[in-house]
Amino acid sequence: MDRANVVIVGGGVVGCAIARALSARWDDIFVLEALPKIGMATSTRNSGVIHSGIYYPPDSLKAKLCVRGNELTYEFCAAHGVPHRNCGKLVVAASTQEANDLAGLMRNGQANGVEGLRLIGQPEIREREPHVAATYALLVPSTGILSAEDLVKAYARVAGDSGANIVTNAKVDRIEAVPDGVRVHTAAGEIETRCLVNSAGLFADEVAGLLGSKMAEHRIYPVRGEYCELVRARQDWVRGLVYPVPHHLRMSLGVHLVKTVWGNVLLGPTAHYIDDKNDYERNREPVKDFAQAARQLLPELTVADLVQSYSGIRPKLAPPPGERDGSASANAITDFIIQRDPEFPQVVQLMGIESPGLTSAPAIAEFVKEMVGGILA
């Protein structure tokens, strides 16, 4: 039986970034991905945005790892040929109340260490985004866009060049603690490891459950987000990234406009709790509903200007409103969970790695590398 130093369950952007970081220091690093290719789920079914860190509570892991990850992601993309663009972002407001919310958002971003934030008025908004309707906006210069698929592949490529082993079609079906490590049973065979990193995204709770860990109580709730796309003749209506003021429930950042690195324009994502973690297509949102929501940003928009695009699923730690107990706030923002398992100290658990996970991936990898160092010491 193969024996590894580290087995990483999950070949998404975070798992591959961790493999890249660990393989620079240790040999015998394995990534086990259940699907036929890496990065096929949450990692590439998103907006492809390099986030700044303005939204998250100060001192939270999301805030710290996003701000650090923003810097590291730009560096990695430039060094490894990942298509990206530092286009900046406008968070726009249409009323005085929303303008007050923008000021609070700016203060929060500044507390997190985000630089260059600035409130602007209608003339500068028009100059930057002539088709967008807004009275006020927060300019976020450190936000950008990238090709998520190319990013995942680049992390995996660099990890592989350093000796890491990426194994696909390797769904984990059983995990057991053994002396000095963990034995992992997969569709591709068995492997023992001195350290296990659970980076299984939507299925992180189920992987923790296979181990018998109490951390499986941190249930993952799938939330589907859907996208539409502007038809080619309307792609010049949007030049960069345009977001609404975040909804008070904070389940998502709201339906926003994204000019991708390829020049097309995405609208989305929506946010709806679903029952099936693999349900990307059933009961898709009508295009007319997208048009109605997006007209707040693009008043000229009609249903004929949109076509349906892809969908993605977020691994939420917050349950649907109907399942929350009296102590759970409806607008609570859940943080990333990244820690050594208290029952199985040779295991590192990552749970609830939703947005800004794409941006935070290299910073998460640094964080996990320190924990792995303590296990392998």
BELPE-V766734 format. One record per residue. N is the residue number from 1. RES is the residue in one small letter. SS is DSSP state (@ for helix, = for strand, . for the rest). BURIAL is + if it has 9 or more other C-alpha atoms within 8 Angstrom, else -. Layout:
# BELPE-V766734
N/RES/SS/BURIAL + N/RES/SS/BURIAL
This chain:
# BELPE-V766734
1/m/./- + 2/d/=/- + 3/r/=/+ + 4/a/=/+ + 5/n/=/+ + 6/v/=/+ + 7/v/=/+ + 8/i/=/+ + 9/v/=/+ + 10/g/./+ + 11/g/./+ + 12/g/./+ + 13/v/@/+ + 14/v/@/+ + 15/g/@/+ + 16/c/@/+ + 17/a/@/+ + 18/i/@/+ + 19/a/@/+ + 20/r/@/+ + 21/a/@/+ + 22/l/@/+ + 23/s/@/+ + 24/a/./- + 25/r/./- + 26/w/./- + 27/d/./- + 28/d/./+ + 29/i/=/+ + 30/f/=/+ + 31/v/=/+ + 32/l/=/+ + 33/e/./+ + 34/a/./+ + 35/l/./+ + 36/p/./- + 37/k/./- + 38/i/./+ + 39/g/./+ + 40/m/./+ + 41/a/./+ + 42/t/./+ + 43/s/./+ + 44/t/./+ + 45/r/./+ + 46/n/./+ + 47/s/./- + 48/g/./+ + 49/v/=/+ + 50/i/=/+ + 51/h/./+ + 52/s/./+ + 53/g/./+ + 54/i/./+ + 55/y/./- + 56/y/./+ + 57/p/./+ + 58/p/./+ + 59/d/./- + 60/s/./+ + 61/l/@/+ + 62/k/@/+ + 63/a/@/+ + 64/k/@/+ + 65/l/@/+ + 66/c/@/+ + 67/v/@/+ + 68/r/@/+ + 69/g/@/+ + 70/n/@/+ + 71/e/@/- + 72/l/@/+ + 73/t/@/+ + 74/y/@/+ + 75/e/@/- + 76/f/@/+ + 77/c/@/+ + 78/a/@/- + 79/a/@/- + 80/h/@/- + 81/g/./- + 82/v/./+ + 83/p/./+ + 84/h/=/+ + 85/r/=/- + 86/n/./+ + 87/c/./+ + 88/g/./+ + 89/k/=/+ + 90/l/=/+ + 91/v/=/+ + 92/v/=/+ + 93/a/=/+ + 94/a/./+ + 95/s/./- + 96/t/@/- + 97/q/@/- + 98/e/@/+ + 99/a/@/+ + 100/n/@/- + 101/d/@/+ + 102/l/@/+ + 103/a/@/+ + 104/g/@/- + 105/l/@/+ + 106/m/@/+ + 107/r/@/- + 108/n/@/+ + 109/g/@/+ + 110/q/@/+ + 111/a/@/- + 112/n/./+ + 113/g/./- + 114/v/./+ + 115/e/./- + 116/g/./- + 117/l/./+ + 118/r/=/- + 119/l/=/+ + 120/i/=/+ + 121/g/=/+ + 122/q/@/+ + 123/p/@/- + 124/e/@/- + 125/i/@/+ + 126/r/@/+ + 127/e/@/- + 128/r/@/- + 129/e/./+ + 130/p/./- + 131/h/./+ + 132/v/./+ + 133/a/./+ + 134/a/./+ + 135/t/./+ + 136/y/=/+ + 137/a/=/+ + 138/l/=/+ + 139/l/=/+ + 140/v/=/+ + 141/p/./+ + 142/s/./+ + 143/t/./+ + 144/g/=/+ + 145/i/=/+ + 146/l/=/+ + 147/s/./+ + 148/a/@/+ + 149/e/@/+ + 150/d/@/+ + 151/l/@/+ + 152/v/@/+ + 153/k/@/+ + 154/a/@/+ + 155/y/@/+ + 156/a/@/+ + 157/r/@/- + 158/v/@/+ + 159/a/@/+ + 160/g/@/+ + 161/d/@/- + 162/s/./+ + 163/g/./+ + 164/a/./+ + 165/n/=/+ + 166/i/=/+ + 167/v/=/+ + 168/t/./+ + 169/n/./+ + 170/a/./+ + 171/k/./+ + 172/v/=/+ + 173/d/=/- + 174/r/=/+ + 175/i/=/+ + 176/e/=/+ + 177/a/=/+ + 178/v/=/- + 179/p/./- + 180/d/./- + 181/g/=/+ + 182/v/=/+ + 183/r/=/+ + 184/v/=/+ + 185/h/=/+ + 186/t/=/+ + 187/a/./+ + 188/a/./- + 189/g/=/- + 190/e/=/+ + 191/i/=/+ + 192/e/=/+ + 193/t/=/+ + 194/r/=/+ + 195/c/=/+ + 196/l/=/+ + 197/v/=/+ + 198/n/=/+ + 199/s/./+ + 200/a/./+ + 201/g/@/+ + 202/l/@/+ + 203/f/@/- + 204/a/@/+ + 205/d/@/+ + 206/e/@/- + 207/v/@/+ + 208/a/@/+ + 209/g/@/+ + 210/l/@/+ + 211/l/@/+ + 212/g/./- + 213/s/./+ + 214/k/@/- + 215/m/@/+ + 216/a/@/+ + 217/e/@/- + 218/h/./- + 219/r/./- + 220/i/./+ + 221/y/=/+ + 222/p/=/+ + 223/v/=/+ + 224/r/=/+ + 225/g/=/+ + 226/e/=/+ + 227/y/=/+ + 228/c/=/+ + 229/e/=/+ + 230/l/=/+ + 231/v/./+ + 232/r/@/- + 233/a/@/- + 234/r/@/- + 235/q/@/+ + 236/d/@/- + 237/w/@/- + 238/v/./+ + 239/r/./- + 240/g/./+ + 241/l/=/+ + 242/v/=/+ + 243/y/=/+ + 244/p/=/+ + 245/v/./+ + 246/p/./- + 247/h/./+ + 248/h/./- + 249/l/./- + 250/r/./+ + 251/m/./- + 252/s/./- + 253/l/./+ + 254/g/./+ + 255/v/./+ + 256/h/=/+ + 257/l/=/+ + 258/v/=/+ + 259/k/=/+ + 260/t/./+ + 261/v/./+ + 262/w/./- + 263/g/./- + 264/n/./+ + 265/v/=/+ + 266/l/=/+ + 267/l/=/+ + 268/g/=/+ + 269/p/./+ + 270/t/./+ + 271/a/./+ + 272/h/=/- + 273/y/=/+ + 274/i/./+ + 275/d/./- + 276/d/./- + 277/k/./- + 278/n/./- + 279/d/./- + 280/y/./- + 281/e/./- + 282/r/./- + 283/n/./- + 284/r/./- + 285/e/./- + 286/p/./- + 287/v/@/+ + 288/k/@/- + 289/d/@/- + 290/f/@/+ + 291/a/@/+ + 292/q/@/- + 293/a/@/- + 294/a/@/+ + 295/r/./+ + 296/q/./- + 297/l/./+ + 298/l/./+ + 299/p/./+ + 300/e/./- + 301/l/./+ + 302/t/./- + 303/v/@/- + 304/a/@/- + 305/d/@/+ + 306/l/=/+ + 307/v/=/+ + 308/q/=/- + 309/s/=/- + 310/y/=/- + 311/s/=/+ + 312/g/=/+ + 313/i/=/+ + 314/r/=/+ + 315/p/=/+ + 316/k/=/+ + 317/l/./+ + 318/a/./+ + 319/p/./+ + 320/p/./- + 321/p/@/- + 322/g/@/- + 323/e/@/- + 324/r/./+ + 325/d/./- + 326/g/./- + 327/s/./- + 328/a/./- + 329/s/./- + 330/a/./- + 331/n/./- + 332/a/./+ + 333/i/./- + 334/t/./- + 335/d/./- + 336/f/./+ + 337/i/=/+ + 338/i/=/+ + 339/q/=/- + 340/r/=/+ + 341/d/./+ + 342/p/./- + 343/e/./- + 344/f/./+ + 345/p/./+ + 346/q/./+ + 347/v/=/+ + 348/v/=/+ + 349/q/=/+ + 350/l/=/+ + 351/m/=/+ + 352/g/./+ + 353/i/./+ + 354/e/./+ + 355/s/./- + 356/p/./+ + 357/g/@/+ + 358/l/@/+ + 359/t/@/+ + 360/s/@/+ + 361/a/@/+ + 362/p/@/+ + 363/a/@/+ + 364/i/@/+ + 365/a/@/+ + 366/e/@/+ + 367/f/@/- + 368/v/@/+ + 369/k/@/+ + 370/e/@/- + 371/m/@/+ + 372/v/@/+ + 373/g/@/- + 374/g/@/- + 375/i/@/+ + 376/l/@/- + 377/a/./-
